[in-house]
Amino acid sequence: MKAIVYSNYGSPDVLKCEEIEKPVPKDNEVLIRVRAASLNPVDGHLMRGPLPLRPMTGLRKPRNARLGVDVSGHVEAVGRNATQFKPGDEVFGACRAALAEYACASESRLVVKPNKVTFEQAASVPVAGLTALQGLRDKGKIQPGQKVLINGASGGVGTFAVQIAKSFGADVTGVCSTRNVAMVRSIGADRVIDYTKEDFSQSAQRYDLIFDNVSNHSFSERRRILSSNGTCVLAGIGGAGSHEGQWARLGGSLKALVASWFVSQKFVTFIARITKEDLTILGELMSTGKVTPVIAKRYGLNEVPQALRYLEEGHAQGKVVITVT
């Protein structure tokens, strides 16, 4: 089968599409014939191997030469203890090494793909959708009628966050660039702030919840527009964009977490957990039309290096999807 592999850390140039052996599912796994996968900032981090991650990923070269988490496709075969799926089932969820023609995944990290949802849409959901859902619901404790600000509303996580916040009955303001204003409004935002024309941190508006995918404002600036008992959720480690910029934003987020110990407002950060229960919720939101994945661009499997370069530019309108034929 064809798969994306890399043997050294570096830019997207280290990624190669090569023929390798098809994987065999473990006892509690299924083998998926991949129809689509999607990229996340973590793929770029693993590919480049920043020093803080190397004790886990390999000091001089990657221990695991494969990338990709988000997946959708057909079940090809099942392990001997796998009972939840059968060959032919259409599924989506998270796996190891999704950027390939075949991939293995635990049953606990997969759910059935809704009929109305395409494979490309389903593949765009897992990491970004779970980040938005768990950040708003579990960390932000979102409630109907609250005023919620989504900073970075046009990106992979942000487009899910706008729609999920609306599904909870919140009053949603999205922040994005000029070219994305119409799209963010079309997916449900009540108001859209064009950051090239207006600095939301200088507004007189106060928000009950800020969901920040960008982390490009200081602690004091974000605190200024939070209600006295508001919450600011700092999603992931800074989202898409330049590799150096992501780690710089992570440092700013950590400073905000420490500073928040001394104020009434709450600042929290987290990394999404892959759970069958929450994947099921996202599937239901898509089935009922409350959430429609936004896909920025589609690439073939042999175009993954170009796709990662595009993602790292930080201008993707929604998710970057890899179609596997």
C-alpha positions as CSV (number, residue, x, y, z in Angstrom):
1,M,0.0,0.0,0.0
2,K,1.0,3.6,-0.4
3,A,1.7,5.7,2.8
4,I,3.4,8.9,3.9
5,V,6.6,8.2,5.7
6,Y,9.5,10.2,7.0
7,S,12.9,9.1,8.5
8,N,14.3,12.5,9.6
9,Y,12.9,15.6,11.2
10,G,12.5,18.7,9.1
11,S,10.3,20.6,6.7
12,P,7.6,19.0,4.6
13,D,10.3,18.0,2.2
14,V,11.2,15.1,4.4
15,L,7.8,13.5,3.7
16,K,7.7,10.7,1.1
17,C,4.8,8.7,-0.4
18,E,6.1,5.2,-0.5
19,E,5.0,1.6,-0.9
20,I,5.0,-0.2,2.5
21,E,3.4,-3.3,3.9
22,K,-0.3,-3.2,4.7
23,P,-0.9,-3.2,8.5
24,V,-2.6,-6.0,10.4
25,P,-5.2,-5.1,13.1
26,K,-4.6,-6.1,16.7
27,D,-7.2,-8.1,18.6
28,N,-9.3,-5.1,19.5
29,E,-8.7,-3.1,16.3
30,V,-10.1,-2.8,12.9
31,L,-8.4,-2.3,9.6
32,I,-9.7,0.7,7.7
33,R,-9.5,1.2,3.9
34,V,-8.9,4.9,4.2
35,R,-11.1,7.2,2.0
36,A,-10.0,10.5,3.6
37,A,-7.8,11.9,6.3
38,S,-7.2,15.4,7.5
39,L,-4.2,17.4,8.8
40,N,-3.8,19.0,12.2
41,P,-1.0,21.3,13.5
42,V,0.3,18.4,15.5
43,D,1.3,16.7,12.3
44,G,3.7,19.6,11.6
45,H,5.0,19.5,15.1
46,L,5.8,15.8,14.9
47,M,7.4,16.2,11.4
48,R,9.7,18.9,12.6
49,G,10.6,17.4,16.0
50,P,10.9,20.4,18.2
51,L,13.3,19.8,21.1
52,P,10.7,19.7,23.9
53,L,9.0,16.8,22.1
54,R,12.0,14.7,21.2
55,P,12.2,12.8,24.5
56,M,8.9,11.3,23.5
57,T,9.2,11.2,19.7
58,G,12.9,10.3,19.3
59,L,16.0,12.3,20.0
60,R,17.8,12.2,16.7
61,K,15.1,10.8,14.4
62,P,11.5,9.9,14.7
63,R,10.7,6.6,16.4
64,N,7.4,6.5,14.5
65,A,7.9,7.3,10.8
66,R,4.2,7.8,10.1
67,L,1.8,10.8,10.5
68,G,-2.0,11.3,10.6
69,V,-4.8,10.9,13.2
70,D,-8.1,11.9,11.6
71,V,-9.6,9.2,9.4
72,S,-12.7,8.0,7.6
73,G,-13.2,5.0,5.4
74,H,-14.6,1.4,5.1
75,V,-13.8,-1.3,7.6
76,E,-11.7,-3.9,5.7
77,A,-11.1,-6.4,8.4
78,V,-11.5,-6.8,12.2
79,G,-9.3,-8.2,15.0
80,R,-10.5,-11.4,16.7
81,N,-11.8,-9.5,19.7
82,A,-13.4,-6.7,17.8
83,T,-17.2,-6.9,17.9
84,Q,-18.6,-3.4,17.3
85,F,-17.9,-3.2,13.5
86,K,-17.9,-5.5,10.5
87,P,-16.3,-5.4,7.1
88,G,-18.0,-2.8,4.9
89,D,-19.0,-0.5,7.7
90,E,-18.4,3.2,7.0
91,V,-16.6,4.8,10.0
92,F,-14.7,7.8,11.1
93,G,-12.6,8.7,14.1
94,A,-8.9,8.6,15.1
95,C,-6.2,6.1,14.4
96,R,-2.4,5.9,14.1
97,A,-0.8,6.6,10.7
98,A,-3.9,7.8,8.9
99,L,-2.0,9.2,5.9
100,A,-2.1,5.9,4.0
101,E,-4.3,3.7,1.9
102,Y,-4.9,1.5,5.0
103,A,-4.8,2.2,8.7
104,C,-5.6,0.4,12.0
105,A,-7.7,1.9,14.8
106,S,-9.0,0.8,18.1
107,E,-12.8,0.2,18.2
108,S,-13.0,2.7,21.1
109,R,-11.8,5.5,18.8
110,L,-14.3,5.0,16.0
111,V,-18.0,5.5,15.3
112,V,-20.3,4.9,12.3
113,K,-20.2,7.6,9.7
114,P,-23.6,9.3,9.3
115,N,-25.2,8.6,5.9
116,K,-25.6,12.3,5.1
117,V,-21.9,13.1,5.7
118,T,-19.2,12.6,3.1
119,F,-16.0,10.8,3.9
120,E,-14.1,14.1,3.5
121,Q,-16.4,15.9,5.9
122,A,-16.2,13.0,8.4
123,A,-12.4,12.9,8.2
124,S,-12.2,16.6,9.0
125,V,-14.0,16.2,12.4
126,P,-12.1,14.2,15.0
127,V,-9.3,16.4,16.5
128,A,-10.7,19.8,15.5
129,G,-14.3,18.9,16.4
130,L,-13.4,17.3,19.7
131,T,-11.2,20.3,20.6
132,A,-14.1,22.7,20.0
133,L,-16.7,20.5,21.8
134,Q,-14.7,19.7,24.9
135,G,-13.2,23.2,25.1
136,L,-16.6,24.9,25.1
137,R,-18.6,22.3,27.0
138,D,-16.1,20.9,29.5
139,K,-13.6,23.7,30.1
140,G,-15.8,26.7,29.2
141,K,-19.0,25.4,30.8
142,I,-20.9,27.1,28.0
143,Q,-24.6,28.0,28.8
144,P,-27.5,29.2,26.6
145,G,-27.6,32.9,26.2
146,Q,-24.0,33.5,27.1
147,K,-21.9,35.9,25.1
148,V,-19.1,33.9,23.5
149,L,-16.1,35.2,21.5
150,I,-14.3,32.8,19.1
151,N,-10.9,34.1,18.3
152,G,-9.6,32.4,15.1
153,A,-13.2,31.6,14.0
154,S,-12.3,30.7,10.4
155,G,-9.7,27.9,11.1
156,G,-10.2,24.2,11.5
157,V,-11.1,24.3,15.2
158,G,-12.7,27.8,14.9
159,T,-15.3,26.8,12.3
160,F,-16.4,23.9,14.5
161,A,-16.4,26.2,17.6
162,V,-18.7,28.8,16.1
163,Q,-21.3,26.1,15.1
164,I,-21.1,24.1,18.3
165,A,-21.4,27.3,20.4
166,K,-24.6,28.2,18.5
167,S,-25.9,24.6,19.0
168,F,-25.7,25.4,22.8
169,G,-27.8,28.5,22.3
170,A,-24.9,31.0,22.9
171,D,-24.7,34.5,21.3
172,V,-21.5,34.1,19.2
173,T,-19.0,36.6,18.0
174,G,-16.3,35.4,15.6
175,V,-12.9,37.0,15.0
176,C,-11.3,36.5,11.6
177,S,-9.7,38.3,8.6
178,T,-11.5,40.3,6.0
179,R,-11.7,37.5,3.4
180,N,-13.3,35.1,5.9
181,V,-16.0,37.4,7.3
182,A,-18.8,36.2,5.0
183,M,-18.0,32.5,5.7
184,V,-17.9,32.9,9.5
185,R,-21.2,34.7,9.3
186,S,-22.7,32.0,7.1
187,I,-21.9,29.2,9.6
188,G,-23.9,31.0,12.3
189,A,-21.9,33.7,14.0
190,D,-24.2,36.5,15.3
191,R,-21.4,39.1,14.8
192,V,-18.1,39.0,13.1
193,I,-15.1,41.2,13.9
194,D,-12.5,41.8,11.2
195,Y,-9.3,41.9,13.1
196,T,-7.6,43.8,10.3
197,K,-9.9,46.7,11.0
198,E,-10.8,46.4,14.7
199,D,-9.0,45.1,17.8
200,F,-11.6,43.1,19.8
201,S,-9.6,43.5,23.0
202,Q,-10.3,47.3,22.9
203,S,-14.1,46.8,22.6
204,A,-16.5,47.9,25.3
205,Q,-18.3,44.5,25.0
206,R,-17.7,41.9,27.8
207,Y,-17.9,38.2,27.2
208,D,-18.8,35.3,29.4
209,L,-16.5,33.0,27.5
210,I,-13.6,33.4,25.2
211,F,-12.5,30.4,23.1
212,D,-9.1,31.4,21.8
213,N,-7.5,29.4,19.0
214,V,-4.8,32.1,18.2
215,S,-3.5,33.3,21.6
216,N,-2.1,36.5,20.0
217,H,-3.3,38.9,22.8
218,S,-1.8,39.4,26.2
219,F,-3.3,38.2,29.5
220,S,-4.4,41.7,30.4
221,E,-6.0,42.4,27.0
222,R,-8.1,39.2,27.2
223,R,-8.9,39.8,30.8
224,R,-10.2,43.2,30.0
225,I,-13.1,41.9,27.8
226,L,-14.0,39.0,30.1
227,S,-16.9,39.4,32.5
228,S,-15.8,39.3,36.2
229,N,-16.3,35.6,36.5
230,G,-15.7,34.8,32.8
231,T,-13.6,32.0,31.4
232,C,-11.0,32.1,28.6
233,V,-10.2,28.7,27.0
234,L,-6.8,28.6,25.3
235,A,-7.2,25.8,22.8
236,G,-4.3,23.4,22.0
237,I,-0.9,25.0,21.6
238,G,-1.7,27.9,19.3
239,G,-3.3,26.4,16.2
240,A,-2.0,26.7,12.7
241,G,0.6,29.1,11.5
242,S,4.4,29.3,11.5
243,H,6.2,26.7,13.6
244,E,8.0,29.3,15.6
245,G,4.9,31.4,16.1
246,Q,3.0,28.4,17.6
247,W,5.6,27.8,20.3
248,A,5.8,31.5,21.0
249,R,2.1,31.6,21.6
250,L,2.3,28.5,23.8
251,G,4.7,30.4,26.1
252,G,2.2,33.3,26.2
253,S,-0.6,30.9,27.1
254,L,1.3,29.4,29.9
255,K,2.1,32.8,31.4
256,A,-1.7,33.6,31.2
257,L,-2.5,30.4,33.1
258,V,-0.1,31.3,35.9
259,A,-1.4,34.9,36.1
260,S,-5.0,33.8,36.2
261,W,-4.4,32.2,39.7
262,F,-4.6,35.7,41.1
263,V,-7.8,37.0,39.5
264,S,-11.5,36.1,39.5
265,Q,-11.6,35.2,35.9
266,K,-10.6,31.7,34.8
267,F,-7.9,30.8,32.1
268,V,-7.6,27.2,31.1
269,T,-5.9,25.2,28.4
270,F,-6.3,21.6,27.4
271,I,-5.7,18.9,24.7
272,A,-8.7,17.1,23.4
273,R,-9.4,13.5,24.3
274,I,-10.6,11.0,21.7
275,T,-13.8,9.4,23.0
276,K,-16.4,7.4,21.3
277,E,-19.1,9.3,23.2
278,D,-18.1,12.7,21.9
279,L,-17.4,11.4,18.4
280,T,-21.0,10.2,18.5
281,I,-22.2,13.6,19.6
282,L,-20.4,15.2,16.7
283,G,-21.9,12.7,14.3
284,E,-25.4,13.6,15.6
285,L,-24.7,17.4,15.2
286,M,-23.7,16.8,11.6
287,S,-26.7,14.5,10.9
288,T,-29.1,17.2,12.2
289,G,-27.4,20.0,10.2
290,K,-26.3,21.9,13.3
291,V,-22.6,21.4,12.3
292,T,-21.3,21.3,8.7
293,P,-17.6,20.9,8.4
294,V,-15.8,23.6,6.4
295,I,-13.1,22.2,4.1
296,A,-10.5,24.7,2.9
297,K,-8.7,22.5,0.3
298,R,-8.4,18.9,-0.8
299,Y,-5.2,17.2,-1.7
300,G,-4.2,13.7,-2.8
301,L,-2.0,11.4,-0.8
302,N,1.1,12.2,-2.8
303,E,0.4,15.9,-2.2
304,V,0.7,15.8,1.6
305,P,3.9,17.9,1.6
306,Q,2.2,20.7,-0.3
307,A,-0.9,20.3,2.0
308,L,1.2,20.7,5.2
309,R,2.9,23.8,3.7
310,Y,-0.5,25.3,3.1
311,L,-1.7,24.5,6.6
312,E,1.4,26.0,8.2
313,E,0.8,29.3,6.3
314,G,-2.0,29.8,8.8
315,H,-4.6,31.0,6.3
316,A,-6.7,27.8,5.8
317,Q,-10.5,28.5,5.8
318,G,-11.5,25.4,7.7
319,K,-9.9,22.0,7.4
320,V,-7.2,20.7,5.0
321,V,-8.4,17.2,3.8
322,I,-6.4,14.4,2.2
323,T,-8.5,12.3,-0.2
324,V,-7.3,8.8,-0.6
325,T,-8.5,7.0,-3.8
